[in-house]
Amino acid sequence: MDKLLVEVFFPAAGKRYEVQIPQDLRLYEIGRILAKLFEGEEPGSYREGDAALCDRGGAIYNASCTPRALGWQNGEQLLFY
């Protein structure tokens, strides 16, 4: 499975992380994984189903798309709300 290295900013924790994500996993699945991973950073802030991946301007990506379908590349900068 091909993976991308992306930068994800978590506003609730005020932190940025570099994470590898699969190119062919749907964003809602990636969001669930990230929510579980970072629940420890800010308990209650990233509940499953409430989180969304956004571009740097805050526009929410379609959760049914994959990073490959969106044309994401290594170094992509994302927000996780």
N, C-alpha and C positions, 0 to 999 in steps of 0.2 A: 504494500500500500504506500503510495507516494504521500509525503508529508511536507508541510510548509512550516517555516519558522516565522511566527508573527509576533508583534508586540501588542499586548492587551493592557489597556488602562482600566483599572477598577476604581471608579470615583468614590465608592463607599469606603474603601480602604486608603484611598489617596496614593495608590502604588501602581507601578507598571511592571509587567512581567513579560519575558519572552517565553513563548510556549510553542511546541510543535503540534500541529493539528493535521488530521488526514484530509487530503484534497477531495475525497469522494464521500465524506460523511455529511449528512444534512446539518444545517446550522442549528436546528432545534436539538439535535443530538449532541453537537459540540457544546451548545449552551448548557445542557444538562450536566455534562461532564465537568465543565468549568465551574458551574454552580456548586457542585459537590466538592470539588477541589478547594474552592476558596470560601466555603461556608465558615471555615475556621478563622479566616481573616476578620470577618465582620458577621458574627452569628445573627441569623435572621434576615440578612440583607439580600441573599441570593437564593431564594426559595425556588425549587423546581417549578418550571412553568411561568415564573415571573420575569426571568432574565431574558435579555435580548442583546444580540451583537449589533453594533452600530458603526457607521463610518466616523471619521474624526469630527464631522460636523453634527453628529447626533442623529442622522437619518438611519432608521432601522432597516436592516437587511431582511429580505424574505427568508423566513426560517425554513422553508421547504427547499431552498437552493443549497448547492454545495459550493465550497470555495473554488473548485475548478470551473463550475458554471458561471461564477461571478468574475472569473479572470484574476483571482487573487494571486499574488506572487510573494516570494520570500520578502520579509521586511514590511509587510502590510501592517498598518497601524489601525487598531480597533478600539472601540469602547465597549465595555460590558456593563449593562445596566440591569 
